[in-house]
């Protein structure tokens, strides 16, 4: 179940994000962030979170034998990149099954 949840969230969220980006442009959120303090706060918060998650993805991908670069470069897409990475990692299987010590994301 834990491996299926990211895929179940990724699919509809990717469709929704594509529709929003098609209707408003890929940087359609920038005027909102510049106009509204809460919009800027959310943009800054997301940027910080994506940087931290990118650091985790780099370490975790190395442990799982997955290339991190496509996911780190796509972090400006926000949760879509993280969900795609988790789906890929779930398809790869546990590192312990390949002789690599497994580490829970919260411990990394």
TAJO-V186237 format. One record per residue. N is the residue number from 0. RES is the residue in one small letter. BURIAL is b if it has 16 or more other ideal C-beta (glycine too) atoms within 10 Angstrom, else e. Layout:
n: <N	N>
res: <RES	RES>
burial: <BURIAL	BURIAL>
This chain:
n: <0	1	2	3	4	5	6	7	8	9	10	11	12	13	14	15	16	17	18	19	20	21	22	23	24	25	26	27	28	29	30	31	32	33	34	35	36	37	38	39	40	41	42	43	44	45	46	47	48	49	50	51	52	53	54	55	56	57	58	59	60	61	62	63	64	65	66	67	68	69	70	71	72	73	74	75	76	77	78	79	80	81	82	83	84	85	86	87	88	89	90	91	92	93	94	95	96	97	98	99	100	101	102	103	104	105	106	107>
res: <x	x	x	x	x	x	x	x	x	x	x	x	x	x	x	x	x	x	x	x	x	x	x	x	x	x	x	x	x	x	x	x	x	x	x	x	x	x	x	x	x	x	x	x	x	x	x	x	x	x	x	x	x	x	x	x	x	x	x	x	x	x	x	x	x	x	x	x	x	x	x	x	x	x	x	x	x	x	x	x	x	x	x	x	x	x	x	x	x	x	x	x	x	x	x	x	x	x	x	x	x	x	x	x	x	x	x	x>
burial: <e	e	e	e	e	b	e	e	e	b	e	e	e	e	e	e	e	e	e	e	e	e	e	e	e	e	e	e	b	e	e	e	b	e	e	e	e	e	e	e	e	e	b	e	e	b	e	e	e	b	e	e	b	b	e	e	b	e	e	b	b	e	e	b	e	b	e	b	e	e	b	b	e	b	b	e	b	b	b	b	b	b	b	b	b	b	b	b	b	b	e	e	e	e	b	e	e	e	e	e	e	e	e	e	e	e	e	e>
